[in-house]
Amino acid sequence: MGRTCPTYRMLLEFEIDGWRDYSRSLEGRDKEALEWLFDAARRRASACGAACRLNPFEAMIMAFMVSIESLEMEK
């Protein structure tokens, strides 16, 4: 039997796919930056799934912020 609720990773990919038109309209470094953020959310998918947010976009934004802050802390 399959699961009735999608996993966070599935919801994340669905959310990212919803931003594809926006991504296609970006150029150069902006496009690279957006892909970096999407990858950051993917790297933190386990933590985001553990947060059990009703809106997966909230966890995605938190993953973005943690990733950016961790870069700042490395400086």
C-alpha positions in Angstrom: 0.0 0.0 0.0 1.2 3.5 -0.8 1.3 6.5 1.5 -1.7 8.8 1.5 0.2 11.9 2.4 3.1 13.2 0.3 6.5 13.5 1.9 8.1 16.9 2.4 10.6 16.1 -0.4 7.7 15.5 -2.8 6.0 18.8 -1.7 9.3 20.6 -2.0 9.8 19.5 -5.6 6.2 20.4 -6.4 6.8 23.9 -4.9 10.1 24.3 -6.8 8.4 23.2 -10.0 5.8 26.0 -9.4 8.6 28.6 -9.6 10.0 27.3 -13.0 8.4 30.1 -15.0 10.0 32.7 -12.7 13.3 30.8 -12.9 13.3 30.8 -16.7 12.8 34.6 -16.7 16.0 35.2 -14.7 19.4 35.5 -16.2 23.0 34.8 -15.2 23.8 35.2 -11.6 20.2 35.6 -10.5 19.3 32.3 -12.0 22.3 30.6 -10.4 21.4 32.2 -7.0 17.8 30.8 -7.2 19.1 27.3 -8.1 21.5 27.6 -5.1 18.6 28.4 -2.9 16.5 25.5 -4.2 19.5 23.2 -3.6 19.8 24.6 -0.1 16.2 23.7 0.6 16.8 20.2 -0.8 19.9 19.7 1.5 17.7 20.6 4.5 14.6 18.6 3.5 14.9 16.2 6.5 14.9 19.1 8.9 12.1 20.8 7.1 10.0 17.6 7.1 10.6 17.3 10.8 9.1 20.8 11.3 5.7 19.6 10.2 4.5 22.9 8.7 1.2 23.0 7.0 2.6 25.2 4.3 5.8 23.6 2.8 6.9 27.1 1.5 7.4 28.3 5.1 9.9 25.5 5.8 11.5 26.2 2.4 12.1 29.9 3.3 13.5 28.9 6.7 16.0 26.6 4.9 17.0 29.5 2.6 17.6 31.7 5.6 19.6 29.1 7.5 21.8 28.5 4.4 22.5 32.2 3.9 23.2 32.7 7.6 25.6 29.7 7.7 27.5 31.3 4.8 27.7 34.6 6.8 29.0 32.8 9.9 31.8 31.2 7.8 33.2 34.6 6.9 
